[in-house]
Amino acid sequence: MDVSSRVLSELASREAALDAQIEAARAQAQETVDAAQAQAASILRDAQDRVKAMQADQDQQLARDVQQVREESSASAQAQAQAIRARAEAKLGEAVDTIMRAVLP
């Protein structure tokens, strides 16, 4: 019985040591998972911040582009209106000359 007791005691001791190793490995694995989750959350926050900044930059660029298109369209419309006005005045002048020549001998 003495040998059996020692064998059982040794087995129990090894089992306890293995249980402790397993528990330590679980704790270490949990710490690794927690650290990875924290890092992932940090990366996600950074990415979201970058997306917001990029969106703001894009919105500003779009606003500048829209303003530029409006200014160019306005300038083009004014130039076209001036050209139409000039043609109309020229035709009016021609019409007045034609009427004057027809009325005055």
Buried (B, 14 or more C-beta within 10 A) or exposed (E): EEEEEEEEEEEEEEEEEEEEEEEEEEEEEEEEEEEEEEEEEEEEEEEEEEEEEEEEEEEEEEEEEEEEEEEEEEEEEEEEEEEEEEEEEEEEEEEEEEEEEEEEE
